[in-house]
Amino acid sequence: MGTFDLRAVLLSLPVLLLSLTAHEFGHAWVALRQGDDTAYRQGRVTMNPAAHLDWLGTIIFPVMAIGSGMPLLGWARPVPVDPRKFRNYVRGDILVSVAGVAMNALLAVSFAVLLFVLAASTRSMAAPPEALSTLFEMMVIGVVVNVGLILFNLLPIPPLDGSHVMYHLLPPHLRQQYQTLSLYGMIVLWVLVLTGMLRFLFPLILVPARLLMGPAMSIVNPGLLPGV
């Protein structure tokens, strides 16, 4: 039986918590802007993690996965949305659906910028402090986690965000058939997770993640890299 990697949990969990919070905040804020105050009335238009916390999906499952070396996976409490309140149903549904991944894209870019700033500011150091090396590692995790959340949530499997966009892209005569998938969407997702079939996302995650981190990695002080 493998050992529990507490360090990996301490590095990754805060990043995941921030990323999931920003994702749900994006949904709630855009829903309010589109005329739906459901999430607002439930206190979800906030960056306070407690408002979006799902103990199983945000804490317990990720801790077990990270600590045991499994692929990182987590979720927060879904933001309640009432599409009937949108000023324009199609526009509102699409904007609210992509708002979460838009926040993750913003975070991924922000982590990449911070990564470059940290790499540039420590480039000439003979031996960067261990604290900076740890911070550098967290920034890398931040880029990878947020790119992963973007690609995962854009999968056209109900109830993921990508399924809402796909619904509106389909011809009208196919929408009803596609909507019936929502009855089985969670089952499909768990099958993909438990069988490891979602591993096909890993190479797709690495391409944009490496692109974002490229400028920092090209000038990084080797002393900042883990294990060096």
VOBA-1610 file (N, C-alpha, C; in pm, whole numbers, padded with zeros to 5 digits, always signed):
BEGIN
Met+00084-00119+00000Met+00000+00000+00000Met+00088+00125+00000Gly+00062+00220-00089Gly+00145+00339-00100Gly+00127+00432+00018Thr+00225+00520+00035Thr+00218+00617+00144Thr+00132+00736+00102Phe+00075+00802+00200Phe-00009+00919+00175Phe+00080+01041+00159Asp+00066+01113+00048Asp+00151+01227+00016Asp+00088+01355+00070Leu+00119+01386+00196Leu+00061+01503+00261Leu+00109+01632+00195Arg+00234+01635+00151Arg+00288+01755+00087Arg+00210+01789-00040Ala+00180+01688-00119Ala+00104+01711-00242Ala-00033+01768-00211Val-00095+01720-00103Val-00227+01771-00063Val-00217+01917-00023Leu-00117+01951+00058Leu-00101+02088+00106Leu-00071+02185-00007Leu-00005+02138-00112Leu+00025+02224-00226Leu-00094+02237-00321Ser-00164+02129-00343Ser-00268+02126-00447Ser-00405+02169-00398Leu-00441+02135-00275Leu-00578+02161-00228Leu-00614+02310-00226Pro-00525+02399-00176Pro-00560+02542-00180Pro-00582+02594-00322Val-00501+02545-00416Val-00514+02586-00556Val-00648+02538-00613Leu-00682+02412-00585Leu-00809+02356-00632Leu-00926+02431-00571Leu-00918+02463-00443Leu-01027+02535-00374Leu-01049+02671-00438Leu-00941+02743-00465Leu-00952+02874-00531Leu-01013+02858-00670Ser-00968+02758-00743Ser-01012+02738-00881Ser-01160+02701-00889Leu-01205+02614-00801Leu-01347+02575-00798Leu-01434+02691-00752Thr-01386+02768-00656Thr-01461+02885-00607Thr-01479+02987-00719Ala-01370+03016-00791Ala-01378+03112-00901Ala-01472+03062-01009His-01470+02933-01037His-01558+02874-01139His-01705+02898-01104Glu-01743+02865-00981Glu-01883+02880-00940Glu-01922+03028-00926Phe-01829+03110-00880Phe-01855+03254-00873Phe-01887+03309-01011Gly-01812+03262-01112Gly-01835+03307-01249Gly-01976+03276-01294His-02022+03154-01268His-02159+03118-01304His-02260+03210-01235Ala-02241+03228-01104Ala-02338+03305-01026Ala-02340+03452-01068Trp-02223+03511-01091Trp-02216+03653-01125Trp-02277+03680-01262Val-02246+03595-01359Val-02301+03615-01493Val-02451+03589-01495Ala-02497+03491-01418Ala-02641+03465-01409Ala-02714+03589-01358Leu-02656+03654-01258Leu-02717+03777-01205Leu-02720+03885-01311Arg-02612+03897-01386Arg-02606+03998-01493Arg-02706+03970-01604Gln-02743+03843-01619Gln-02838+03806-01724Gln-02983+03807-01676Gly-03003+03847-01549Gly-03138+03864-01498Gly-03185+03761-01397Asp-03102+03659-01370Asp-03141+03555-01275Asp-03075+03580-01139Asp-03155+03611-01039Asp-03101+03642-00906Asp-03106+03522-00811Thr-03132+03402-00863Thr-03145+03283-00778Thr-03019+03259-00695Ala-02904+03257-00762Ala-02777+03233-00691Ala-02745+03349-00597Tyr-02777+03470-00639Tyr-02751+03587-00556Tyr-02826+03578-00424Arg-02953+03537-00431Arg-03035+03528-00310Arg-02987+03417-00218Gln-02909+03323-00272Gln-02855+03215-00190Gln-02711+03242-00148Gly-02664+03364-00171Gly-02530+03403-00126Gly-02417+03342-00205Arg-02441+03313-00334Arg-02339+03246-00414Arg-02257+03341-00500Val-02295+03468-00506Val-02215+03565-00584Val-02104+03616-00493Thr-02009+03530-00463Thr-01901+03561-00370Thr-01781+03473-00398Met-01663+03523-00363Met-01541+03445-00373Met-01508+03377-00241Asn-01603+03375-00149Asn-01584+03303-00023Asn-01600+03153-00049Pro-01495+03074-00034Pro-01504+02931-00064Pro-01615+02858+00012Ala-01645+02905+00133Ala-01745+02837+00215Ala-01882+02835+00147Ala-01910+02936+00065Ala-02040+02945-00002Ala-02056+02840-00111His-01946+02787-00160His-01950+02693-00273His-01903+02553-00234Leu-01868+02535-00109Leu-01804+02412-00063Leu-01897+02291-00069Asp-01846+02184-00125Asp-01910+02053-00118Asp-01809+01962-00049Trp-01839+01919+00073Trp-01739+01849+00153Trp-01682+01726+00082Leu-01768+01654+00012Leu-01721+01535-00057Leu-01636+01573-00179Gly-01689+01660-00265Gly-01624+01692-00391Gly-01511+01792-00382Thr-01515+01880-00280Thr-01414+01986-00270Thr-01302+01951-00172Ile-01331+01864-00076Ile-01230+01832+00026Ile-01196+01683+00029Ile-01294+01599+00062Ile-01265+01457+00089Ile-01211+01383-00035Phe-01286+01391-00146Phe-01243+01319-00267Phe-01109+01370-00319Pro-01088+01504-00330Pro-00957+01552-00377Pro-00842+01514-00285Val-00865+01519-00153Val-00758+01482-00060Val-00717+01337-00080Met-00818+01250-00094Met-00787+01108-00116Met-00715+01088-00249Ala-00760+01158-00353Ala-00700+01141-00485Ala-00557+01194-00489Ile-00538+01316-00438Ile-00405+01377-00440Ile-00308+01298-00353Gly-00352+01266-00233Gly-00265+01198-00138Gly-00222+01060-00182Ser-00305+00994-00264Ser-00272+00858-00308Ser-00211+00854-00447Gly-00192+00973-00507Gly-00130+00979-00638Gly-00224+00957-00755Met-00355+00956-00728Met-00454+00941-00835Met-00470+01074-00908Pro-00529+01075-01028Pro-00555+01201-01099Pro-00642+01293-01015Leu-00609+01420-01014Leu-00683+01518-00935Leu-00820+01541-00996Leu-00922+01528-00913Leu-01059+01553-00957Leu-01137+01607-00839Gly-01216+01711-00863Gly-01296+01767-00756Gly-01408+01851-00812Trp-01501+01885-00728Trp-01614+01968-00770Trp-01666+02048-00651Ala-01738+02154-00681Ala-01803+02235-00578Ala-01954+02220-00592Arg-02029+02283-00502Arg-02175+02279-00512Arg-02219+02354-00637Pro-02298+02293-00723Pro-02343+02362-00844Pro-02424+02487-00809Val-02403+02591-00887Val-02478+02715-00868Val-02621+02696-00920Pro-02722+02730-00839Pro-02860+02718-00887Pro-02891+02826-00990Val-02949+02785-01100Val-02981+02878-01209Val-03125+02854-01254Asp-03198+02963-01276Asp-03334+02955-01330Asp-03335+03025-01466Pro-03317+02948-01574Pro-03308+03008-01709Pro-03431+03090-01747Arg-03546+03065-01683Arg-03667+03140-01715Arg-03653+03288-01683Lys-03557+03320-01598Lys-03537+03459-01559Lys-03441+03534-01650Phe-03373+03462-01738Phe-03280+03530-01828Phe-03356+03625-01920Arg-03296+03740-01945Arg-03359+03835-02037Arg-03365+03778-02178Asn-03263+03700-02213Asn-03262+03628-02341Asn-03215+03486-02308Tyr-03305+03390-02326Tyr-03277+03253-02279Tyr-03151+03194-02340Val-03139+03196-02472Val-03025+03132-02538Val-02895+03202-02500Arg-02895+03333-02513Arg-02774+03410-02481Arg-02736+03390-02334Gly-02834+03399-02245Gly-02807+03384-02103Gly-02754+03246-02068Asp-02816+03142-02126Asp-02773+03006-02094Asp-02630+02980-02140Ile-02596+03028-02259Ile-02460+03008-02310Ile-02359+03087-02228Leu-02389+03213-02199Leu-02295+03297-02124Leu-02272+03243-01983Val-02379+03203-01917Val-02365+03148-01781Val-02286+03018-01785Ser-02308+02937-01887Ser-02239+02808-01897Ser-02088+02825-01917Val-02048+02922-01999Val-01904+02940-02025Val-01837+03030-01922Ala-01916+03091-01834Ala-01857+03184-01735Ala-01761+03114-01641Gly-01793+02990-01603Gly-01706+02917-01511Gly-01570+02890-01572Val-01568+02839-01695Val-01440+02810-01760Val-01367+02939-01796Ala-01440+03047-01817Ala-01375+03176-01843Ala-01296+03220-01720Met-01352+03197-01602Met-01280+03230-01479Met-01157+03141-01463Asn-01170+03014-01500Asn-01054+02925-01494Asn-00946+02966-01593Ala-00987+03015-01710Ala-00890+03064-01808Ala-00817+03185-01753Leu-00890+03275-01687Leu-00829+03392-01625Leu-00729+03351-01517Leu-00766+03252-01438Leu-00675+03204-01334Leu-00552+03138-01394Ala-00571+03058-01499Ala-00457+02990-01562Ala-00356+03092-01614Val-00405+03197-01679Val-00317+03302-01730Val-00251+03376-01614Ser-00327+03403-01509Ser-00273+03475-01393Ser-00161+03395-01326Phe-00183+03265-01308Phe-00079+03180-01251Phe+00045+03178-01340Ala+00025+03176-01472Ala+00138+03174-01566Ala+00218+03304-01557Val+00147+03417-01543Val+00214+03547-01530Val+00294+03551-01401Leu+00232+03506-01291Leu+00303+03503-01162Leu+00424+03411-01169Leu+00410+03302-01242Leu+00520+03207-01261Leu+00637+03276-01331Phe+00606+03353-01434Phe+00711+03425-01508Phe+00777+03531-01420Val+00696+03605-01345Val+00750+03708-01255Val+00844+03645-01153Leu+00803+03532-01096Leu+00886+03463-00997Leu+01014+03411-01061Ala+01004+03355-01181Ala+01122+03304-01250Ala+01219+03416-01284Ala+01165+03530-01331Ala+01250+03642-01370Ala+01319+03706-01250Ser+01246+03717-01139Ser+01300+03785-01021Ser+01402+03700-00945Thr+01405+03570-00970Thr+01501+03483-00899Thr+01606+03425-00993Arg+01609+03475-01113Arg+01696+03418-01216Arg+01844+03421-01179Ser+01883+03528-01111Ser+02026+03545-01080Ser+02063+03497-00940Met+01968+03443-00867Met+01996+03394-00731Met+02080+03267-00738Ala+02180+03259-00652Ala+02262+03139-00647Ala+02184+03021-00591Ala+02104+03048-00487Ala+02026+02941-00423Ala+01894+03001-00375Pro+01790+02996-00457Pro+01660+03051-00417Pro+01609+02983-00290Pro+01545+03058-00200Pro+01489+02999-00078Pro+01388+02889-00111Glu+01378+02792-00022Glu+01286+02681-00043Glu+01141+02727-00053Ala+01110+02835+00020Ala+00973+02888+00017Ala+00935+02933-00125Leu+01031+02992-00197Leu+01005+03036-00334Leu+00990+02917-00428Ser+01066+02812-00401Ser+01054+02690-00480Ser+00916+02628-00463Thr+00867+02630-00339Thr+00733+02579-00310Thr+00627+02664-00379Leu+00646+02796-00374Leu+00551+02886-00440Leu+00550+02863-00591Phe+00668+02841-00648Phe+00680+02814-00791Phe+00602+02686-00827Glu+00616+02585-00743Glu+00546+02458-00766Glu+00394+02478-00762Met+00347+02561-00669Met+00203+02588-00659Met+00152+02663-00781Met+00235+02753-00836Met+00194+02824-00957Met+00180+02728-01075Val+00273+02632-01083Val+00264+02530-01189Val+00135+02450-01173Ile+00107+02408-01051Ile-00016+02335-01024Ile-00137+02419-01063Gly-00131+02549-01034Gly-00242+02638-01067Gly-00271+02642-01216Val-00167+02646-01297Val-00187+02647-01443Val-00249+02516-01488Val-00191+02405-01443Val-00237+02272-01489Val-00380+02244-01443Val-00409+02274-01317Val-00543+02249-01263Val-00650+02328-01338Asn-00623+02453-01365Asn-00723+02536-01431Asn-00742+02500-01578Val-00635+02463-01647Val-00650+02414-01783Val-00730+02284-01782Gly-00703+02199-01683Gly-00777+02074-01671Gly-00925+02098-01645Leu-00958+02194-01560Leu-01098+02225-01532Leu-01169+02277-01656Ile-01098+02355-01735Ile-01157+02408-01859Ile-01194+02293-01953Leu-01099+02205-01979Leu-01123+02097-02075Leu-01228+01999-02023Phe-01223+01969-01894Phe-01320+01875-01836Phe-01461+01932-01843Asn-01477+02058-01804Asn-01611+02117-01801Asn-01668+02144-01939Leu-01583+02149-02041Leu-01632+02170-02176Leu-01673+02041-02246Leu-01654+01928-02180Leu-01702+01802-02238Leu-01854+01811-02254Pro-01907+01770-02368Pro-02052+01783-02393Pro-02134+01673-02328Ile-02108+01650-02200Ile-02180+01546-02125Ile-02261+01615-02015Pro-02393+01603-02014Pro-02473+01665-01907Pro-02431+01609-01772Pro-02422+01690-01667Pro-02462+01832-01662Pro-02344+01929-01678Leu-02234+01886-01739Leu-02119+01974-01755Leu-02153+02095-01842Asp-02076+02201-01826Asp-02105+02327-01896Asp-02110+02310-02048Gly-02023+02225-02099Gly-02019+02205-02243Gly-02148+02150-02301Ser-02226+02080-02218Ser-02352+02024-02268Ser-02454+02133-02297His-02449+02244-02222His-02542+02355-02247His-02509+02421-02380Val-02382+02439-02406Val-02340+02500-02533Val-02376+02408-02649Met-02347+02279-02632Met-02379+02182-02737Met-02528+02180-02769Tyr-02611+02190-02666Tyr-02756+02188-02686Tyr-02801+02298-02781His-02745+02417-02764His-02786+02530-02847His-02723+02526-02986Leu-02617+02447-03002Leu-02554+02435-03133Leu-02623+02331-03221Leu-02697+02241-03159Leu-02762+02134-03233Leu-02885+02185-03309Pro-02918+02119-03420Pro-03044+02151-03489Pro-03162+02126-03395Pro-03269+02202-03407Pro-03384+02188-03317Pro-03437+02046-03304His-03435+01968-03411His-03494+01835-03405His-03407+01735-03328Leu-03281+01774-03299Leu-03193+01685-03222Leu-03181+01725-03075Arg-03229+01843-03041Arg-03211+01894-02905Arg-03284+01809-02801Gln-03406+01769-02831Gln-03482+01691-02735Gln-03416+01557-02708Gln-03365+01495-02813Gln-03296+01367-02797Gln-03170+01384-02711Tyr-03097+01494-02739Tyr-02975+01520-02663Tyr-03007+01548-02516Gln-03119+01617-02492Gln-03158+01652-02355Gln-03187+01529-02271Thr-03231+01421-02335Thr-03259+01299-02260Thr-03132+01240-02199Leu-03016+01279-02251Leu-02889+01232-02196Leu-02869+01280-02053Ser-02937+01390-02016Ser-02920+01444-01881Ser-02963+01344-01775Leu-03048+01248-01814Leu-03091+01144-01720Leu-02977+01048-01687Tyr-02881+01039-01778Tyr-02773+00941-01762Tyr-02635+01007-01755Gly-02632+01140-01761Gly-02505+01211-01767Gly-02411+01180-01652Met-02464+01183-01529Met-02378+01157-01413Met-02326+01014-01413Ile-02408+00921-01458Ile-02363+00782-01466Ile-02248+00770-01565Val-02264+00835-01680Val-02158+00834-01783Val-02029+00894-01727Leu-02041+01006-01655Leu-01922+01072-01600Leu-01851+00982-01500Trp-01926+00918-01411Trp-01863+00832-01310Trp-01799+00710-01375Val-01859+00659-01480Val-01798+00546-01552Val-01665+00590-01613Leu-01663+00710-01671Leu-01540+00761-01731Leu-01432+00782-01625Val-01473+00830-01508Val-01377+00856-01400Val-01323+00725-01343Leu-01414+00633-01309Leu-01374+00510-01240Leu-01299+00413-01330Thr-01322+00420-01460Thr-01251+00331-01552Thr-01122+00391-01605Gly-01097+00517-01567Gly-00975+00582-01613Gly-00981+00632-01756Met-01100+00630-01816Met-01111+00671-01955Met-01087+00821-01976Leu-01096+00898-01866Leu-01072+01042-01878Leu-00923+01074-01894Arg-00840+00972-01888Arg-00696+00995-01905Arg-00662+01052-02042Phe-00754+01039-02136Phe-00728+01095-02270Phe-00715+01246-02264Leu-00764+01308-02154Leu-00753+01453-02139Leu-00611+01497-02104Phe-00533+01410-02041Phe-00402+01450-01989Phe-00311+01511-02096Pro-00294+01446-02212Pro-00209+01508-02315Pro-00268+01640-02365Leu-00400+01649-02369Leu-00464+01773-02414Leu-00442+01885-02313Ile-00435+01850-02186Ile-00410+01950-02082Ile-00267+02002-02091Leu-00174+01913-02117Leu-00032+01950-02117Leu+00004+02048-02228Val-00065+02039-02342Val-00030+02126-02455Val-00051+02274-02419Pro-00172+02319-02380Pro-00189+02460-02344Pro-00116+02497-02216Ala-00104+02401-02122Ala-00033+02431-01997Ala+00114+02462-02024Arg+00178+02382-02107Arg+00319+02406-02141Arg+00335+02536-02220Leu+00237+02565-02304Leu+00241+02690-02379Leu+00237+02810-02285Leu+00149+02804-02185Leu+00138+02913-02088Leu+00263+02926-02002Met+00321+02813-01966Met+00437+02815-01876Met+00569+02829-01949Gly+00565+02820-02081Gly+00688+02825-02160Gly+00779+02942-02131Pro+00727+03067-02132Pro+00815+03182-02105Pro+00886+03173-01971Ala+00815+03124-01867Ala+00877+03112-01735Ala+00981+03001-01734Met+00947+02888-01794Met+01037+02774-01793Met+01164+02800-01873Ser+01158+02892-01968Ser+01275+02921-02050Ser+01381+03000-01975Ile+01342+03064-01865Ile+01438+03145-01790Ile+01449+03103-01644Val+01380+02994-01606Val+01373+02957-01465Val+01510+02920-01410Asn+01533+02962-01288Asn+01651+02921-01213Asn+01633+02774-01174Pro+01727+02686-01210Pro+01712+02543-01177Pro+01686+02518-01029Gly+01731+02609-00945Gly+01711+02593-00802Gly+01565+02602-00759Leu+01480+02658-00848Leu+01338+02668-00816Leu+01263+02539-00847Leu+01321+02455-00930Leu+01252+02334-00974Leu+01252+02229-00863Pro+01141+02158-00844Pro+01132+02055-00740Pro+01240+01948-00758Gly+01302+01912-00648Gly+01400+01804-00652Gly+01538+01846-00697Val+01557+01976-00727Val+01689+02022-00772Val+01764+02086-00656
//
